[in-house]
Amino acid sequence: EVQLVESGGGLVQPGGSLRLACEASGFTFINYLIDWVRQAPGQGLVWVSRIGGDGTTKSYADSVKGRFTISRDNAKNTVYLQMNSLRAEDTAVYHCARGAAGLDYWGQGTLVTVSS
Amino acid sequence: QSALTQPASVSGSPGQSVTISCTGTSSDVGAYNYISWYQQYPGKAPKVLIYEVSNRPSGVPDRFSGSKSGNTASLTISGLQAEDEADYYCSSYVGASTNVFGTGTKVTVL
């Protein structure tokens, strides 16, 4: 069974940092790209970042470029999202999702709250 | 990376058909056939309904269909059912390994 489980969310002050993790199971991890998608409370989905299967291709939304860094450890079946210089507008549930036929499997998400 | 434009809400009676539009530009929707549609219930993760404009993953009812014309993609739900009441989002590849989602549409079954 394909599963994606996010962790690492929490409450952080503006300007602070968090590292999210997305642990995958049930499929050959290196064969798939992984996206991060966020959703602020009561708002729509926003694409955040993508990493290719071998970790060499990385991309970011303009709103997080230069502040967020995506990486993966294929030995641990895990993708990370390092989030620095966090702002109130980064408050959201962060989902990771597997890229195949569209984003075909999603995690339940981890809540990041940026507030003083 | 501006969000694709969707109507905020659409509604229909059981058995009717509804269509949700997703309008972008010649740099996103118009340029690529990597258009996906997602259904999301409150508090739940999204689920893919359509990928690459018109393809349905296994398990998705054929009541859901997708199409594209120019810079606008569309999702049609035929034979609307009560369980179709949810939020729907389109998504498009926009080049350089980046994506963008639509603004989202709430479907109400009357």
Chai-1 contact restraints between the chains, C-beta under 6 A:
chainA,res_idxA,chainB,res_idxB,connection_type,confidence,min_distance_angstrom,max_distance_angstrom,comment,restraint_id
A,G44,B,T103,contact,1.0,0.0,6.0,A-B,restraint_1
A,G44,B,G104,contact,1.0,0.0,6.0,A-B,restraint_2
A,L45,B,Y89,contact,1.0,0.0,6.0,A-B,restraint_3
A,L45,B,F101,contact,1.0,0.0,6.0,A-B,restraint_4
A,W47,B,N99,contact,1.0,0.0,6.0,A-B,restraint_5
A,W47,B,V100,contact,1.0,0.0,6.0,A-B,restraint_6
A,W47,B,F101,contact,1.0,0.0,6.0,A-B,restraint_7
A,R50,B,S97,contact,1.0,0.0,6.0,A-B,restraint_8
A,T57,B,S97,contact,1.0,0.0,6.0,A-B,restraint_9
A,S59,B,S97,contact,1.0,0.0,6.0,A-B,restraint_10
A,S59,B,T98,contact,1.0,0.0,6.0,A-B,restraint_11
A,A61,B,Q1,contact,1.0,0.0,6.0,A-B,restraint_12
A,D62,B,Q1,contact,1.0,0.0,6.0,A-B,restraint_13
A,A101,B,Y51,contact,1.0,0.0,6.0,A-B,restraint_14
A,A101,B,P57,contact,1.0,0.0,6.0,A-B,restraint_15
A,G102,B,S36,contact,1.0,0.0,6.0,A-B,restraint_16
A,G102,B,V48,contact,1.0,0.0,6.0,A-B,restraint_17
A,G102,B,Y51,contact,1.0,0.0,6.0,A-B,restraint_18
A,D104,B,V48,contact,1.0,0.0,6.0,A-B,restraint_19
A,W106,B,A45,contact,1.0,0.0,6.0,A-B,restraint_20
A,W106,B,P46,contact,1.0,0.0,6.0,A-B,restraint_21
A,Q108,B,A45,contact,1.0,0.0,6.0,A-B,restraint_22
